[in-house]
Each structure stands twice: as structure tokens, then as C-alpha cells.
Amino acid sequence: MLRAMTNDDLQKIRVAAADKEDVEFELDRAELVLQEAVAEALVHGEDIAVVAELAELPVEDVAKLAAQEAAPGSVLPF
């Protein structure tokens, strides 16, 4: 027989959902910080392959970002 959900059960769900939202926000922030760091390294002339390896990104993605950096005013998300 199923028991009815308690307020404690509902609170656990709310807390878990809030925790998940916090983690998603932090992941988005970390991706933005990484993108900015990669772009800055490319502007300073660092090798695309080295930057890709350090950032743990495909070389193709970093190469696309390098091409975008050559065209001012545009941003390429990973």
C-alpha cells in the first residue's frame, strides 16, 4: 500500500530541485569563465592545439573560436 507524501518528502524534493538549479548555474558560469580564458589565450597568440588540450575541448571548437576572435563583435559559444 502506498503512503501519502509528507511535508518532509515535499521539502526534500524542493531542496533537491534547488540544489540542481545551483549546480546548473555554477556549470554555466564555469563554461563562460572557460570560454573567456580560451579567448584571451588565443588573443595573446597561444597555440590552438595547446589551448584545446588544456581546456579539454575539441581542437575544432577552439579553432572556431579563434576565427570568431578575428571577427570583432561576435561571440561563439562552445
Long-range contacts (C-beta under 8 A, 24 or more apart in sequence): 31-78, 34-78, 35-65, 35-77, 35-78, 38-62, 38-65, 39-65, 39-69, 42-66, 42-69, 43-69
